[in-house]
Amino acid sequence: MSVADWNNVLASGWYFGNNAANSPAAGQYLVETIANNQLYILQFAYPFTNASTSTSAVLPSRRVSFDSGGGVIAWQPWETIGYVPTGTTIWVNGTTPPPGYLKENGALVSRASFPALTAFALASGNIVSEATWLAGSTGAFSTGDLSTTFRIPDARGEFIRAFDDGRGVDTGRVLGSHQVDLFKSHQHTSIRATSSLAGGINDITVSGGAHIIDDLVGLTGGVETRPRNNAKLACIKF
């Protein structure tokens, strides 16, 4: 059934509208209406276009109605039902990835088993040869064996830094490249008392030419430099 105004669709069923009034946006929509009665209704709107190619990235919308008083229907605004794009990383509070995701653990995976993620990787601008990946570009995809496999990034145990993309803060970086830990250049000052009196172990006599005194600063810390953090499981959408 073709519809001119979605506000008038009050019975359960499937409907079609082309630039109908009160659509989520201009265009063609296939809408499923689920009605409890003529005051409490749920609508799901699915957009589509006539084209020579198709896409699976359909972003539907939904809205509900309610009784605004005295038996008068009122509609809430349309809101999109978000989807997660292929190639997106999420953080999971568990040890198992949710449906539609892989652990982002640097594994070689099948191109045939994950065609959407394969297409994303090949077009991402963030894919390197297998040799380059193994040499340290672990934040990128790899081309795998060039035919049946490719490799996903490895986020395990790493902090994530936004790609500089020409800003000039983290210069010289390539998307997906790995960066080792580093201290910013700094110095420590050692203050010593000087005296011409001999005897005490802390006394130093300075006379004549220049004297260089090397002091050792006590060691502290662990095996890496890190901020406070919480461990979560990185997963990639396929």
N, C-alpha and C positions, 0 to 999 in steps of 0.2 A: 504494500500500500504506500502510495506517495503522499508525503506530508508537506503542508505549507507552513505550519506553525507547531513547534514541538510542545508548546504549552497546552495544546489542545489534545495531545495524545494521552488519554487517561485509562486506556484498557491494555491489559497485558498482551504482548505480541512483539513481532519484529516489523520495523517500518523503515522506509527509505525517504530521504529528503535531500533536495539539491538547492542549496542556499535558502533553506527554510528559515523562517523567523525563529529567534531564540535558540539558534544553533550554538555550539561551543565557539565556532568561528565560521567564516565563509567556506563553502565547499560542499561536497557530498558526504552524507553520513548514513550509515546503517545503525539503527538505534533499537536496542532491546528495552522494552518497557515491562516492569514488574509492578503490578498494581495490587495493593491490598484492598483499596476502594478508590473512589474518585478524589480523595483528599491526601492519601498517603501512598506515594508512588516513587519508584526508583527507576532511573533511566541510565543506560550505558550507551555511549555514542562512539562508533568506530569510524574513523575517517578513511577514505580511499579515493584514488584517482585512476582515470583511464590512461594507461601509459604502455609503452612497449616493453618496459621492464618492471619488475615488482620488488618490494622490499619487505623484510620481516619486522622492520622497525616501526610498528604501528603504535601510536600513543593514544589510547582511548581516554575518554572523559566520562564523568559520572555526575549526577546530581540527584537530590531528593526533594520531595514536596512535603508540606505539612499543613495542618489546619490552623490558619492565622486567626481564627475566631469566627463564630457564627456560621461555620460550615463553608468558609471561603478558602480556596486553595492558594497557597503561596509556594513559590519555587526558590530553593537555595541556588546560588551561583554554580555554574559548571566548574569542576576541578579536574585536572588531568590525573590520570592514574600512572604514576611514573614507572619507567622501566630502567634497568641498569644497562648501559651500553656495553657491548662486547669489548673486552680489553681493559675494563675498569677494575681497579684493585679495591677491595673492601677489607675491613678488619673484623675478625670473628672472635667472639669470646668463648671459644671451644676448640677442640682438637680435630674436628671433622668439618670440611667445607660444606656449605649448604648446597642443595640441588642447583645445577647450572654453573657451578664454580669448581676450580681446581686449586689445590694448595700452590701458592706461588713459590715453588721450591727449586726452580732451575731444571726441572725434569725435561727429558726428550719425550715428546708426545706425538701421536699419530696425526698426520694431516687429514686423513680420511675420517677419523673419529671426531675431529674438531674443525670442520670446514670454516665456520664463521670466525673463529679465533685465528686460523691460518690466514684467512683473507685480511683480517685486521693487522696481523703481524707484518705481512708482506707489504702493506700500504702505509705502515705506521711511521716510516722514516726512522725507526728505532730498532733496526734489525742488522745484525752483523754476521760475519762468517763464524762457523763453529770454532775455528782456531782463535779468532779475535775474542770470542765469548770466553773461551777457556783461559785466555791470557789475562782476563780481568774485567771485561765489559759485561759483568753479570747483571746489570740493571736493564739490559737490552734483551730482545729476542735473538735467537740464532737461526740460521738457515738449516741447521741440522744436517741431514744427509743429502739435501737439495732435491729430494724427490718424495720420500714417504714420511719424513719426520721434520719437526722443528723444535726449538727449545724455548721454554718460557723463562721470564726473568726469575732471579733468585733473591727474594726479599728477606730470607731467614737471618735473624740476628742483626739486621741493618737498620739504621736510622734513615729516613727519607728526606731528601733536600729538593726543593722546587728547582726545576731547570731554569738557569739564568736567562736564557733566550734573549741575549743581547743587552741585558740591563747593565752589566759591568760589575756586579758584586762578586760573583763567582766566575771569574773570567777564564776562558780557555776550555770550558767544560763541553763535552759532547753528551747529548741526550743518551741516558742509559749507562754512562760510564761510572766506574767505581772510584771512590775517593777514600784514601786511607786517613786515619786520624792524624791530627796535627795541633801543636800548641802555637798560638800567636807569638811572634818574636817578642821577648821581654828580657829584663835583667834583674838580678838580685843585688842589693847593696849590702856589703859587709862593713860594719863600723867597728874600728879597733881604737883603743886608747893607746897613746904613745907616751913614753917616759924615758928619761935619761938615767933612771935608777935601775941598777941591776938586781937580780935576785929572784923576783917573782916570776912565776911561769907565764903570766899574762903581760909581762913588761916587754916592750920592744924599744930598742935604741935605734934611732934614725939619724944618720950622719953621712956626710959626703954626697955621693951621686944618687941616682934614682934607684929605688928599691921596688921590686914587684913582689907582692904577697898574694899567693893563691890560697883561697879558702874553699874548703869543701862544704857544700850545703847538704844537710841531712836529707836522706831519701824518705819519701812518703808516697802513699797511693797504691794502686794495684796494677793490673796488666793492661788497662786501657783507659782512655779518657771518655767519660760519658756523663750526660745529665741524668736527673731523676727520670724514671720511666716505668711503664707497665708493659708486660709482654702480651701480645695478641697475635693471632694467626692471620697472616696475609693470604688472601684468596683472590684469584683472578677470574673474571666472568668469561665463559666461553660461548 
